[in-house]
């Protein structure tokens, strides 16, 4: 079972909003390729898994932004670490 939920908002430096959208899409693609459970929300994406794996995904997201030409990127991260297990579904089940 997953021991962490991480919400990440990637804010790449870009000249236009269209360029920003393309970069954010590329960051989400990194998450998808990592094979972790995730949900995209309007202002952030939440991922579920083992904390060390998720932190590695965040690193890869930032590195991908630089590979795509942005000079820098801000990552706003929220972490819920619960060693005995946690899932997005468990936190939100009463709202579904």
Backbone as a chain_set.jsonl record, in Angstrom:
{"seq": "XXXXXXXXXXXXXXXXXXXXXXXXXXXXXXXXXXXXXXXXXXXXXXXXXXXXXXXXXXXXXXXXXXXXXXXXXXXXXXXXXXXXXXXXXXXXXXXX", "coords": {"N": [[0.833, -1.179, 0.0], [0.407, 2.289, -0.641], [2.43, 4.808, 0.9], [2.382, 7.508, 0.87], [1.002, 10.631, -0.156], [1.367, 13.046, -2.585], [1.076, 16.313, -3.575], [1.653, 18.268, -6.378], [2.561, 21.259, -7.895], [3.682, 22.493, -10.788], [5.525, 25.189, -11.967], [6.672, 26.401, -14.615], [9.072, 28.639, -16.067], [8.009, 30.549, -18.654], [7.427, 32.082, -21.86], [4.886, 32.474, -22.907], [1.386, 31.78, -22.274], [0.518, 29.574, -23.679], [2.881, 28.175, -24.117], [3.5, 27.571, -21.47], [1.392, 25.807, -20.843], [2.032, 23.647, -22.541], [4.433, 22.84, -21.362], [3.582, 22.106, -18.778], [1.911, 19.999, -19.483], [3.881, 18.234, -20.379], [5.176, 17.748, -17.973], [3.19, 16.362, -16.593], [3.111, 14.145, -18.198], [5.506, 12.917, -17.466], [4.819, 12.013, -14.931], [2.817, 10.18, -15.648], [4.305, 8.313, -17.118], [5.793, 7.263, -15.069], [4.172, 5.478, -13.859], [2.641, 5.68, -11.554], [-0.265, 6.093, -9.465], [-2.397, 8.808, -10.167], [-4.054, 12.016, -10.029], [-5.226, 14.661, -11.909], [-5.763, 18.002, -11.169], [-7.271, 21.298, -11.212], [-5.302, 23.158, -10.242], [-3.14, 21.708, -9.368], [-1.458, 18.524, -9.313], [-2.101, 15.391, -7.898], [-0.283, 12.706, -6.593], [0.153, 9.234, -5.804], [1.842, 6.908, -3.802], [4.955, 5.312, -2.915], [6.95, 7.251, -0.802], [9.705, 7.806, -1.418], [9.834, 7.082, -4.132], [7.989, 8.898, -5.245], [9.203, 11.358, -4.704], [11.382, 11.092, -6.39], [10.045, 11.163, -8.844], [9.182, 13.819, -8.857], [11.655, 15.089, -9.027], [12.425, 14.217, -11.614], [10.424, 15.474, -13.1], [11.091, 18.193, -12.79], [13.646, 18.184, -13.976], [12.925, 17.509, -16.573], [11.574, 19.802, -17.407], [13.68, 21.634, -17.651], [15.158, 20.348, -19.648], [13.429, 20.797, -21.741], [13.785, 23.439, -22.222], [13.061, 25.571, -20.518], [14.325, 28.129, -18.404], [14.183, 27.987, -15.643], [12.286, 26.521, -12.93], [9.538, 26.507, -10.738], [8.502, 24.514, -8.089], [5.782, 23.688, -6.279], [5.059, 21.887, -3.492], [3.155, 19.555, -1.654], [3.11, 17.256, 0.96], [1.829, 14.289, 2.239], [2.716, 12.025, 4.487], [2.387, 8.811, 5.572], [3.241, 6.175, 7.223], [1.831, 3.751, 7.766], [0.147, 3.483, 5.647], [-1.759, 5.096, 3.067], [-4.279, 6.43, 0.936], [-5.575, 8.219, -1.918], [-8.262, 7.748, -2.35], [-9.147, 6.938, 0.176], [-8.949, 9.284, 1.637], [-10.809, 10.899, 0.37], [-13.239, 9.585, 0.163], [-15.74, 10.137, 1.387], [-16.696, 12.214, -0.096], [-17.373, 11.3, -2.541]], "CA": [[0.0, 0.0, 0.0], [1.121, 3.556, -0.703], [2.637, 5.45, 2.189], [2.442, 8.958, 0.712], [0.311, 11.4, -1.18], [2.119, 14.26, -2.868], [0.477, 17.218, -4.547], [2.713, 19.04, -7.011], [2.227, 22.282, -8.887], [4.879, 22.88, -11.531], [5.385, 26.516, -12.55], [7.862, 26.649, -15.432], [9.209, 29.982, -16.638], [7.698, 30.473, -20.076], [7.104, 33.38, -22.447], [3.458, 32.585, -23.2], [0.552, 30.801, -21.571], [0.501, 28.357, -24.496], [4.124, 27.46, -23.819], [3.343, 27.045, -20.111], [0.501, 24.64, -20.919], [2.797, 22.547, -23.132], [5.396, 22.371, -20.366], [2.838, 21.401, -17.729], [1.522, 18.709, -20.077], [5.076, 17.38, -20.383], [5.415, 17.339, -16.581], [2.196, 15.329, -16.296], [3.547, 12.956, -18.932], [6.529, 12.278, -16.636], [4.076, 11.27, -13.907], [2.15, 9.053, -16.296], [5.331, 7.318, -17.462], [6.297, 6.652, -13.834], [3.269, 4.381, -13.519], [1.997, 5.862, -10.257], [-1.639, 6.586, -9.515], [-2.421, 10.258, -10.053], [-5.24, 12.753, -10.435], [-4.942, 16.035, -12.304], [-6.743, 18.971, -10.694], [-7.02, 22.575, -11.886], [-4.127, 23.896, -9.789], [-2.063, 20.804, -8.976], [-1.675, 17.1, -9.559], [-1.799, 14.578, -6.718], [0.233, 11.374, -6.898], [0.057, 8.296, -4.687], [2.843, 5.846, -3.896], [5.998, 5.311, -1.901], [7.514, 8.596, -0.744], [10.982, 7.923, -2.145], [9.527, 7.036, -5.559], [7.315, 10.132, -5.634], [10.208, 12.417, -4.722], [12.126, 10.891, -7.632], [9.203, 11.645, -9.944], [9.255, 15.278, -8.827], [12.967, 15.445, -9.573], [12.374, 14.009, -13.063], [9.568, 16.523, -13.665], [11.889, 19.413, -12.857], [14.695, 17.988, -14.983], [12.283, 17.535, -17.902], [11.292, 21.204, -17.74], [14.943, 22.228, -18.097], [15.448, 19.728, -20.951], [12.551, 21.408, -22.752], [14.223, 24.798, -22.512], [12.758, 26.621, -19.547], [15.541, 28.386, -17.625], [13.97, 27.579, -14.264], [10.945, 26.028, -12.627], [9.154, 26.485, -9.333], [7.657, 23.374, -7.742], [5.124, 23.784, -4.98], [4.816, 20.497, -3.139], [2.553, 19.205, -0.362], [3.342, 15.834, 1.195], [1.243, 13.567, 3.367], [3.458, 10.773, 4.678], [1.734, 7.99, 6.588], [3.894, 4.888, 7.05], [0.94, 2.586, 7.781], [-0.609, 3.461, 4.399], [-2.728, 6.153, 2.773], [-4.671, 6.511, -0.467], [-6.44, 9.338, -2.259], [-9.647, 7.302, -2.164], [-9.468, 6.927, 1.594], [-9.126, 10.66, 2.106], [-11.916, 11.599, -0.285], [-14.383, 8.699, -0.046], [-17.026, 10.72, 1.813], [-17.11, 13.209, -1.087], [-17.646, 10.643, -3.838]], "C": [[0.881, 1.247, 0.0], [1.299, 4.145, 0.692], [2.682, 6.976, 2.087], [1.506, 9.441, -0.381], [1.11, 12.681, -1.344], [1.344, 15.06, -3.904], [1.573, 18.134, -5.055], [2.112, 20.029, -7.998], [3.548, 22.715, -9.501], [4.603, 24.245, -12.173], [6.664, 26.812, -13.346], [7.888, 28.091, -15.931], [9.012, 29.851, -18.146], [7.243, 31.84, -20.565], [5.604, 33.574, -22.656], [2.68, 31.552, -22.401], [0.47, 29.497, -22.357], [1.74, 27.51, -24.237], [4.056, 26.836, -22.416], [2.501, 25.785, -20.119], [1.243, 23.437, -21.49], [3.798, 21.97, -22.121], [4.709, 21.606, -19.244], [2.367, 20.041, -18.242], [2.703, 17.74, -20.084], [5.403, 16.894, -18.973], [4.444, 16.233, -16.184], [2.539, 14.032, -17.02], [4.631, 12.195, -18.152], [5.855, 11.446, -15.538], [3.456, 10.022, -14.51], [3.148, 7.938, -16.611], [5.902, 6.625, -16.226], [5.404, 5.517, -13.365], [2.628, 4.494, -12.145], [0.561, 6.337, -10.464], [-1.599, 8.098, -9.352], [-3.763, 10.807, -10.494], [-4.816, 14.179, -10.741], [-6.101, 16.91, -11.837], [-6.402, 20.324, -11.315], [-5.721, 23.269, -11.488], [-2.944, 23.029, -9.389], [-2.439, 19.377, -9.365], [-1.268, 16.348, -8.3], [-1.383, 13.186, -7.166], [0.231, 10.54, -5.622], [1.11, 7.217, -4.864], [3.785, 5.87, -2.709], [6.72, 6.657, -1.957], [8.792, 8.725, -1.561], [10.755, 7.905, -3.657], [8.922, 8.36, -6.02], [8.276, 11.315, -5.656], [11.093, 12.313, -5.966], [11.359, 11.372, -8.847], [9.249, 13.169, -10.004], [10.596, 15.756, -9.39], [12.959, 15.317, -11.092], [11.511, 15.067, -13.753], [10.352, 17.82, -13.829], [12.976, 19.315, -13.921], [14.124, 18.057, -16.391], [11.984, 18.966, -18.335], [12.543, 21.89, -18.289], [15.333, 21.658, -19.459], [14.643, 20.384, -22.066], [12.802, 22.9, -22.937], [13.827, 25.885, -21.538], [13.997, 26.861, -18.681], [15.414, 28.016, -16.153], [12.53, 27.162, -14.067], [10.734, 26.088, -11.115], [8.256, 25.272, -9.134], [7.09, 23.603, -6.351], [4.619, 22.388, -4.632], [4.163, 20.409, -1.759], [2.689, 17.701, -0.207], [2.562, 15.374, 2.417], [1.964, 12.229, 3.43], [2.817, 10.033, 5.847], [2.246, 6.562, 6.43], [2.966, 3.677, 7.049], [-0.002, 2.552, 6.579], [-1.632, 4.572, 4.284], [-3.044, 6.108, 1.275], [-5.53, 7.754, -0.681], [-7.891, 8.964, -1.984], [-10.047, 7.347, -0.694], [-9.706, 8.334, 2.13], [-10.372, 11.329, 1.541], [-13.192, 10.786, -0.411], [-15.712, 9.318, 0.361], [-17.546, 11.768, 0.835], [-17.491, 12.593, -2.43], [-18.96, 9.913, -3.79]], "O": [[1.97, 1.249, 0.575], [0.433, 4.0, 1.555], [2.975, 7.663, 3.065], [1.259, 8.76, -1.377], [1.483, 13.322, -0.362], [1.001, 14.552, -4.972], [2.33, 18.709, -4.272], [1.268, 19.677, -8.823], [4.423, 23.24, -8.812], [3.583, 24.435, -12.835], [7.612, 27.396, -12.821], [6.841, 28.685, -16.185], [9.751, 29.137, -18.823], [6.739, 32.653, -19.791], [5.104, 34.697, -22.591], [3.244, 30.572, -21.913], [0.364, 28.425, -21.762], [1.661, 26.285, -24.149], [4.503, 25.708, -22.211], [2.853, 24.798, -19.473], [1.101, 22.325, -20.981], [3.981, 20.755, -22.044], [5.205, 20.567, -18.808], [2.419, 19.048, -17.517], [2.53, 16.55, -19.821], [5.855, 15.764, -18.793], [4.832, 15.275, -15.514], [2.283, 12.943, -16.504], [4.663, 10.965, -18.178], [6.269, 10.322, -15.255], [3.56, 8.934, -13.945], [2.861, 6.761, -16.394], [6.435, 5.52, -16.327], [5.826, 4.684, -12.564], [2.121, 3.503, -11.62], [0.222, 6.906, -11.501], [-0.866, 8.619, -8.512], [-4.509, 10.161, -11.229], [-4.137, 14.825, -9.943], [-7.267, 16.6, -12.08], [-5.326, 20.47, -11.895], [-5.096, 23.914, -12.33], [-1.864, 23.545, -9.103], [-3.586, 19.081, -9.699], [-0.226, 16.627, -7.707], [-2.037, 12.565, -8.005], [0.297, 11.07, -4.513], [1.26, 6.669, -5.956], [3.452, 6.381, -1.64], [7.059, 7.141, -3.037], [8.935, 9.679, -2.326], [11.419, 8.641, -4.387], [9.299, 8.885, -7.067], [8.178, 12.178, -6.528], [11.504, 13.329, -6.527], [11.945, 11.925, -9.778], [9.343, 13.744, -11.088], [10.644, 16.725, -10.148], [13.436, 16.214, -11.788], [11.828, 15.506, -14.858], [10.287, 18.468, -14.874], [13.197, 20.26, -14.679], [14.757, 18.596, -17.298], [12.128, 19.299, -19.511], [12.475, 22.633, -19.268], [15.789, 22.397, -20.331], [15.117, 20.51, -23.195], [12.113, 23.555, -23.72], [14.229, 27.034, -21.719], [14.651, 25.905, -18.265], [16.417, 27.76, -15.487], [11.669, 27.408, -14.911], [11.625, 25.766, -10.329], [7.348, 25.033, -9.93], [7.83, 23.7, -5.371], [3.851, 21.787, -5.383], [4.567, 21.098, -0.822], [2.413, 16.952, -1.144], [2.624, 15.985, 3.484], [1.834, 11.4, 2.528], [2.719, 10.555, 6.957], [1.74, 5.815, 5.593], [3.269, 2.674, 6.403], [-0.863, 1.676, 6.501], [-2.285, 4.944, 5.259], [-2.182, 5.789, 0.457], [-6.134, 8.274, 0.257], [-8.656, 9.767, -1.45], [-11.163, 7.749, -0.362], [-10.57, 8.541, 2.982], [-10.931, 12.23, 2.167], [-14.147, 11.249, -1.035], [-16.728, 9.039, -0.276], [-18.706, 12.171, 0.919], [-17.887, 13.307, -3.352], [-19.363, 9.301, -4.779]]}, "num_chains": 1, "name": "protein.A"}
